Amino acid sequence: MTVSTSASSTPSTSTSPSTSPMHARLVVAAWLFSDIASLFGSALSGLAVPWMVLNLTHNTAATGIVSAVQLGTLVAANLVSGPLIDKLGPTRISISCDIASACCIALIPLLWFLHLFSIPALIVIVAVVGALRGPANSSKSVLSPSVAQFSKQPMERITGLSGTTERMASTIGSAAGGVIIGVVGGPYALVFTSLGLIIGAILTATIVRPALLPLISASQTQTVTCADAESGQGARSTDDTRQPDGQTGAASAHSGANGDVKSAVSRYGKDLAAGWKSLMALPVVFGLTLIPAITNMIDIAWTDVLTPAWVLSQHLGSQTLGMLFASLTFPAMISSLIATVLASRLPRFPVFIIGYLLVGAPRYLAMAFNAPTSIVVATLIIGGVGSGFLNPILSAIIYERIPGNSRGKIISLTSAISWGLMPIGSLLGGFMSHILGLNITLGILGIAYLIITMLPLFVPALRHFERITPETSK
């Protein structure tokens, strides 16, 4: 494996004197800009695909189904990709999945241009894209601790910067996406999604990977090297076996190959089970993953189904849809940037509660009562300010408690849990609004959001937000 070879050939690179402050800033900037580029593309496609389906079918249930398929394959891929990320390395998975995603998404405008586009074809494409985005997103999350270590920055600062770039990409993608879709149409707007993913992959491959590979190898490769050594010994013993009668040994080789496959599958299953066991041994991490899982389920209904349907019900266009999303994400980007400086000094628990109070129920209820667009925008701006502090705090709590050699396994599982209910959210938003009506659905989901996010006030096990440093963890 490339990762193992690099680790063994350059074991001291992680403390190389060439890691100057300027080099560290370059790597962090490249990591952030690669995220901006790829997340911009994802934000644009998240706007273009639902809008395209809704305009083609005029059916919120169909829109929910398309979104649910992509999210479903994403969650399934996250559930099983953890050991693979630890085995091959997060940068390799991130780069290859981004490029493959770009190629798949480019098929949508191509099929549209050739007059071969159909909703079933779209469902197949988004299913494949979802399966690729799961490991890609998890791999990018796995890189955060290595970036913090390489740049010698507090974890909350790195997660805050990551949250800022995510909000920035979402803001730009939403604001520009509404205009792009209005000018070129939903299918052709997806060309920009492909370009964004490719740019992100190039930055990761040329700048981020060479810098972080020694650190990733040091924290993750010891188990991989041992597994490879065992596998290599098994292969050699099979190859050295000779048939006493001078036969070629083809049957033996075939049997050995089958044994290797079974052994690899068994090891992979054990790695998955070890990941679950490690996660269950971290009850705070598991508990604080469940809350975003439910809020993400509700939010995806709001993003992919309810807000586009609300905009259409108000007889507004795609530019207004982009403005609403940008009204939430732009303030979130600013507050996330502030969080990079202040979050490490703020009390985590009160900020967590206040942030969810601002970003949760108010926007749902404002739209449920058909408030004027200006009021909805103001509610979204206030919610965005609160939400910008959430990800840096939650990510820091999780990363502080995960062992370095299990990051891929555990983070892929937490990602799978966090995203696991989102396919249900798309279906829930689509069918609830179809059956109960848009306004009632918005009201019900807004109240549910409030109840779920306030659970830490009543469950003591969910209030362990204290900071853990390398010294305190010993």
C-alpha positions in Angstrom: 0.0 0.0 0.0 1.2 3.5 -0.8 0.3 4.7 2.7 2.3 2.0 4.4 5.3 2.5 2.2 5.4 6.2 2.9 5.2 5.6 6.5 8.0 3.1 6.6 10.3 5.0 4.3 9.9 8.4 5.9 9.1 7.9 9.6 10.5 11.2 10.8 8.7 13.4 8.3 5.9 14.3 10.7 8.4 16.4 12.6 10.3 17.7 9.5 11.9 21.1 9.9 10.5 22.1 6.5 7.1 22.5 8.2 7.5 26.3 8.4 4.6 28.6 9.4 4.2 29.7 5.8 4.0 26.1 4.6 1.5 25.3 7.3 -0.7 28.3 6.2 -0.5 27.2 2.6 -1.6 23.6 3.5 -4.5 24.9 5.6 -5.5 27.3 2.9 -5.4 24.6 0.2 -7.5 22.3 2.5 -10.0 25.0 3.0 -10.2 26.1 -0.6 -10.6 22.5 -1.8 -13.6 22.2 0.6 -15.0 25.5 -0.8 -14.7 24.3 -4.4 -16.3 20.9 -3.8 -18.9 22.1 -1.3 -19.9 24.9 -3.7 -20.6 22.3 -6.3 -22.6 20.2 -3.8 -24.6 23.3 -2.7 -25.4 24.2 -6.3 -26.5 20.6 -7.1 -28.6 20.6 -3.9 -30.4 23.6 -5.3 -30.6 22.6 -8.9 -31.8 19.0 -8.7 -34.8 19.5 -6.4 -35.8 22.6 -8.4 -35.5 20.7 -11.6 -37.6 17.8 -10.4 -40.2 20.0 -8.8 -40.6 22.0 -12.0 -40.8 18.8 -14.2 -43.2 16.9 -12.0 -44.9 19.5 -9.8 -45.0 16.8 -7.2 -43.3 17.2 -3.8 -43.4 13.5 -3.2 -41.3 12.9 -6.4 -38.8 15.5 -5.2 -38.5 13.7 -1.9 -38.0 10.4 -3.5 -35.1 11.6 -5.7 -33.4 13.3 -2.6 -34.0 10.2 -0.5 -32.3 7.9 -3.0 -29.1 10.0 -3.1 -29.1 10.3 0.7 -29.8 6.6 1.2 -26.8 5.5 -0.8 -24.7 8.1 0.9 -25.6 6.7 4.3 -25.1 3.1 3.2 -21.6 4.0 1.9 -20.7 5.8 5.1 -21.7 2.7 7.1 -19.2 0.4 5.4 -16.4 2.8 4.2 -14.7 3.5 7.5 -12.2 0.6 7.4 -11.5 1.4 3.8 -10.6 5.0 4.7 -8.3 3.8 7.4 -6.7 1.2 5.0 -6.2 3.4 1.9 -6.0 6.8 3.6 -8.5 9.7 3.6 -6.8 11.8 1.0 -6.8 9.0 -1.6 -10.5 8.2 -1.0 -11.4 12.0 -1.1 -9.6 12.6 -4.4 -10.9 9.5 -6.2 -14.5 9.9 -5.0 -14.6 13.6 -5.9 -13.4 12.9 -9.5 -15.8 10.0 -9.9 -18.7 12.2 -8.6 -17.8 15.0 -11.0 -18.0 12.5 -13.9 -21.4 11.1 -12.8 -22.9 14.5 -12.3 -21.7 15.7 -15.7 -24.0 12.9 -17.2 -27.1 14.9 -16.2 -26.5 17.9 -18.5 -25.2 15.6 -21.2 -28.4 13.5 -21.2 -30.5 16.6 -21.2 -28.6 18.0 -24.2 -29.1 14.6 -26.0 -32.8 14.6 -25.1 -32.3 11.3 -23.2 -33.0 12.7 -19.8 -35.6 11.0 -17.6 -36.5 10.9 -13.9 -35.5 7.2 -13.6 -32.1 8.0 -15.2 -31.7 10.8 -12.7 -32.5 8.5 -9.8 -29.8 6.1 -10.9 -27.2 8.9 -11.3 -27.9 10.4 -7.9 -27.8 7.0 -6.3 -24.2 6.5 -7.6 -23.3 10.1 -6.6 -24.6 9.5 -3.1 -22.5 6.3 -2.7 -19.4 8.3 -3.7 -20.2 11.4 -1.6 -20.4 9.4 1.6 -16.8 8.2 1.7 -15.6 11.6 0.3 -17.3 13.6 3.0 -16.1 11.2 5.8 -12.5 11.4 4.4 -12.5 15.2 4.5 -13.7 15.0 8.2 -11.0 12.5 9.0 -8.4 15.0 7.8 -9.3 17.7 10.4 -7.2 16.4 13.3 -4.2 16.0 11.0 -4.6 19.6 9.7 -4.8 20.8 13.3 -1.7 18.9 14.2 0.2 20.0 11.1 -0.6 23.7 11.6 -0.3 23.5 15.4 -3.7 25.1 15.9 -6.4 24.4 18.4 -9.0 21.9 17.2 -11.8 24.3 17.6 -10.0 26.8 15.4 -9.7 24.2 12.6 -13.2 23.0 13.0 -14.4 26.6 13.0 -12.5 27.3 9.8 -14.0 24.2 8.3 -17.4 25.3 9.3 -16.8 28.7 7.9 -15.7 27.3 4.5 -18.8 25.1 4.5 -21.1 28.0 5.1 -19.2 30.1 2.6 -19.5 27.5 -0.1 -23.2 27.0 0.8 -23.8 30.8 0.6 -22.0 31.2 -2.7 -23.6 28.1 -4.1 -27.1 29.2 -3.0 -26.9 32.8 -4.0 -25.1 32.2 -7.3 -27.0 29.0 -7.9 -30.4 30.8 -8.0 -29.0 33.1 -10.7 -27.2 30.4 -12.6 -30.3 28.2 -12.7 -32.4 31.1 -13.9 -29.9 31.9 -16.7 -28.9 28.4 -18.0 -31.4 26.1 -16.4 -31.1 23.4 -13.7 -29.4 20.7 -15.8 -26.7 22.9 -17.3 -26.0 24.5 -13.9 -24.7 21.1 -12.8 -21.7 21.6 -15.0 -20.4 24.0 -12.3 -20.9 21.3 -9.7 -18.6 19.0 -11.7 -16.0 21.8 -12.0 -16.1 22.5 -8.3 -15.5 18.8 -7.4 -12.6 18.6 -9.8 -10.9 21.7 -8.5 -11.3 20.4 -4.9 -9.7 17.1 -5.9 -6.7 18.8 -7.6 -6.0 21.0 -4.6 -6.1 18.0 -2.3 -3.9 15.9 -4.5 -1.2 18.5 -5.2 -0.9 20.4 -1.9 -2.8 18.8 1.0 -2.0 15.1 0.5 1.8 15.5 0.2 1.9 17.5 3.4 -0.5 15.5 5.6 0.4 12.0 4.4 3.2 11.4 7.0 0.9 12.5 9.9 -1.9 10.3 8.6 0.5 7.4 8.2 1.8 7.8 11.7 -1.6 7.7 13.3 -3.3 5.1 11.1 -0.8 2.9 9.4 0.5 0.7 12.2 -2.6 -1.5 12.1 -2.6 -1.5 8.3 1.1 -2.5 8.2 0.4 -5.4 10.5 -2.5 -6.5 8.5 -0.6 -6.2 5.3 2.3 -8.2 6.8 0.0 -11.0 7.8 -1.6 -11.0 4.4 1.8 -11.0 2.7 3.0 -14.0 4.7 -0.2 -15.9 3.8 0.3 -15.1 0.2 3.9 -16.3 0.2 3.1 -19.5 1.9 0.5 -20.2 -0.7 2.8 -19.3 -3.6 5.6 -21.5 -2.2 3.4 -24.6 -2.0 4.2 -27.1 -4.7 2.3 -30.1 -5.8 4.3 -33.2 -5.2 3.4 -34.6 -8.6 4.7 -31.6 -10.5 1.3 -30.1 -11.3 1.0 -26.4 -11.8 -0.8 -26.0 -8.6 -3.7 -24.0 -10.3 -6.3 -25.6 -8.0 -4.2 -24.7 -5.0 -3.8 -21.2 -6.2 -7.6 -20.9 -6.8 -8.3 -22.2 -3.3 -5.7 -19.8 -1.8 -7.4 -16.9 -3.7 -10.8 -17.8 -2.3 -9.2 -18.1 1.2 -7.7 -14.6 0.8 -11.0 -13.1 -0.2 -12.8 -14.7 2.7 -10.0 -13.6 5.0 -10.2 -10.1 3.7 -14.0 -10.0 4.1 -13.7 -11.4 7.6 -11.1 -8.8 8.6 -13.2 -6.0 7.1 -16.2 -7.2 9.1 -14.2 -7.3 12.2 -12.9 -3.7 11.5 -16.5 -2.5 11.1 -17.5 -4.3 14.4 -14.5 -2.7 16.1 -15.6 0.7 14.9 -19.1 0.2 16.4 -17.6 -1.1 19.6 -15.3 1.9 19.9 -18.2 4.3 19.2 -20.4 2.7 21.9 -17.5 3.1 24.3 -17.9 6.9 23.8 -21.4 7.6 24.9 -21.1 11.4 24.7 -20.0 11.1 21.1 -22.8 8.7 20.3 -25.4 10.8 22.0 -24.3 14.1 20.5 -24.4 12.4 17.1 -28.1 11.4 17.5 -29.3 15.0 17.9 -27.8 16.2 14.6 -29.2 13.0 13.0 -32.7 14.1 13.8 -32.2 17.7 13.1 -30.6 16.8 9.7 -33.6 14.7 8.9 -35.9 17.7 9.5 -33.5 20.2 7.8 -33.3 18.1 4.6 -37.0 18.1 4.3 -36.9 21.9 4.7 -34.1 22.3 2.2 -35.0 19.8 -0.5 -38.8 19.9 -0.4 -40.5 22.4 1.8 -38.6 25.6 1.0 -38.8 25.1 -2.8 -42.5 24.3 -2.5 -43.0 27.4 -0.2 -41.3 29.6 -2.8 -43.5 28.2 -5.6 -46.6 28.6 -3.4 -45.7 32.3 -2.9 -45.3 32.6 -6.7 -41.6 33.5 -6.5 -38.7 32.3 -8.6 -35.4 30.5 -8.2 -33.6 33.7 -7.3 -35.8 34.0 -4.2 -35.0 30.4 -3.3 -31.3 31.2 -3.6 -31.7 34.3 -1.5 -33.5 32.4 1.3 -30.7 29.8 1.5 -28.0 32.5 1.4 -29.8 34.4 4.2 -29.2 31.4 6.4 -25.8 30.4 5.3 -24.1 33.8 4.9 -24.6 34.8 8.6 -23.6 31.2 9.6 -20.4 31.7 7.7 -19.7 35.0 9.5 -20.5 33.5 13.0 -18.5 30.4 12.2 -15.5 32.6 11.3 -16.0 34.4 14.7 -16.2 31.0 16.3 -12.7 30.1 15.1 -11.4 32.9 17.4 -13.8 32.7 20.3 -15.1 29.2 20.5 -12.1 27.9 22.4 -12.8 30.4 25.1 -16.6 30.2 25.2 -18.6 27.8 27.5 -19.7 25.1 25.1 -23.0 24.0 26.6 -24.8 27.4 26.7 -23.6 28.3 23.2 -24.9 24.9 22.0 -28.4 25.5 23.5 -28.7 29.1 22.3 -27.4 28.2 18.8 -30.1 25.6 18.3 -32.8 27.9 19.8 -32.0 30.5 17.1 -31.6 28.2 14.1 -34.3 25.7 14.8 -38.0 26.3 15.2 -38.3 30.0 14.3 -37.8 29.6 10.5 -40.2 26.7 10.3 -42.9 28.6 12.2 -42.4 31.8 10.2 -42.9 30.0 6.9 -45.8 27.9 8.4 -47.7 31.2 9.1 -46.9 32.6 5.7 -45.0 35.5 7.1 -43.8 38.1 4.6 -40.6 37.2 2.8 -38.8 40.0 4.7 -39.7 38.4 8.0 -38.7 35.0 6.9 -35.3 36.4 5.7 -34.8 38.1 9.0 -35.6 34.9 10.9 -33.1 33.0 8.7 -30.4 35.6 9.3 -30.8 35.3 13.1 -30.8 31.5 12.8 -27.6 31.6 10.7 -25.8 33.6 13.4 -26.7 30.9 16.0 -25.9 27.9 13.8 -22.3 29.1 13.0 -21.2 28.2 16.5 -22.7 24.7 16.5 -20.4 22.7 14.2 -17.1 23.9 15.7 -18.3 22.9 19.2 -19.7 19.5 18.2 -16.8 18.6 16.0 -14.3 19.5 18.6 -16.1 17.4 21.2 -16.1 14.4 18.9 -12.5 14.7 17.6 -11.1 15.2 21.1 -12.5 11.8 22.1 -11.6 9.7 19.1 -8.3 7.7 19.0 -6.1 8.6 16.0 -6.0 5.0 14.7 -9.8 4.7 14.7 -10.7 8.0 13.1 -11.8 6.5 9.8 -14.0 3.8 11.4 -15.6 6.1 14.0 -16.1 9.2 12.0 -17.6 7.3 9.1 -20.1 5.8 11.5 -20.9 9.1 13.1 -21.4 10.6 9.6 -23.6 7.6 8.7 -25.7 8.2 11.9 -25.8 12.0 11.3 -27.0 11.5 7.8 -28.8 8.2 8.4 -32.3 9.7 8.8 -32.0 12.3 6.0 -33.5 10.0 3.4 -36.5 9.6 5.7 -36.6 13.4 6.0 -36.8 13.9 2.3 -39.7 11.4 2.1 -41.3 12.8 5.2 -41.3 16.3 3.9 -42.6 15.2 0.5 -45.4 13.0 1.7 -46.4 15.0 4.7 -46.8 18.2 2.7 -48.6 16.2 0.0 -51.1 14.8 2.5 -51.3 17.4 5.3 -50.4 20.5 3.4 -47.3 22.6 3.4 -48.1 24.9 6.3 -49.1 22.2 8.7 -46.0 20.2 7.9 -43.8 23.2 8.5 -45.4 23.8 11.9 -45.1 20.1 13.0 -41.5 19.8 12.0 -40.6 23.2 13.7 -42.0 22.0 17.0 -40.3 18.7 16.7 -37.0 20.5 16.0 -37.4 22.5 19.3 -38.1 19.4 21.4 -35.1 17.4 20.1 -32.5 20.1 20.3 -33.4 20.9 24.0 -32.9 17.3 25.2 -29.5 18.1 26.7 -31.2 20.3 29.2 -33.0 17.2 30.6 -30.5 14.4 29.9 -27.4 14.7 32.0 -25.4 12.2 29.9 -25.6 14.7 27.0 -24.0 17.6 29.0 -20.4 16.4 29.1 -19.0 19.2 26.9 -15.7 19.7 28.8 -12.6 20.1 26.8 -10.1 17.3 26.6 -6.4 18.0 25.9 -3.6 15.5 25.2 -2.5 16.1 28.8 -5.9 15.5 30.4 -6.6 12.4 28.3 -3.5 10.6 29.7 
